[in-house]
Amino acid sequence: MSLAEVTIGFAESALFDLEGTRLWYAEQGVADVGERPIAAILQ
């Protein structure tokens, strides 16, 4: 069984929400907490 390549698109509002989440964690002094899961989502 082979895996097919899939392209996933994100709504602009979803990307805006992710950026807001990343910025919030950065302001709290734990930027990596926000960046790691966002990077995983976008991969």
Secondary structure, DSSP 8 states (H G I E B T S, - for coil): -----------HHHHHHHHHHHHHHHHTT-HHHHHHHHHHHH-
